[in-house]
Amino acid sequence: MRIAYLEDNAANVALVQRIISMTPHALSIYSDGEEACPHILNREFDLVFMDIELAGKLSGVELVRRIREAGLQVPIIALTAYAMVGDRERCLAAGCTDYLSKPFGVEDFLGMLNKYSP
């Protein structure tokens, strides 16, 4: 499976790289929405894990909206450290498929990965 991971925190990127290295999946990493957007819209990925609070001009929420407006149904898992009341609903309303709050453990991430594997 081809996975896009959008994250601007180096420690989180290192963790996910280690997790994915234990699987047969291919991982592409992007630090901002502008860089990832054309690749996702070009249908290059089977699953997207996205930090909703990305730095840069294109936020995670806005990128999710663009992906959905383009008609793509790729599963998008929102990752955010803001585990406040209403955050899950906000992410789902924006078009995310599911939600995983940070910090997450290896088992949590693998569980989400397995849930959306074809």
Stockholm file with secondary structure:
# STOCKHOLM 1.0

chainA/1-118         MRIAYLEDNAANVALVQRIISMTPHALSIYSDGEEACPHILNREFDLVFMDIELAGKLSGVELVRRIREAGLQVPIIALTAYAMVGDRERCLAAGCTDYLSKPFGVEDFLGMLNKYSP
#=GR chainA/1-118 SS CEEEEECCCHHHHHHHHHHHHTSSCEEEEESSHHHHHHHHHTTCCSEEEEETTCSSSSCHHHHHHHHHHTTCCCCEEEEESCCCTTHHHHHHHHTCSEEEESSCCHHHHHHHHHHTCC
#=GC SS_cons         CEEEEECCCHHHHHHHHHHHHTSSCEEEEESSHHHHHHHHHTTCCSEEEEETTCSSSSCHHHHHHHHHHTTCCCCEEEEESCCCTTHHHHHHHHTCSEEEESSCCHHHHHHHHHHTCC
//
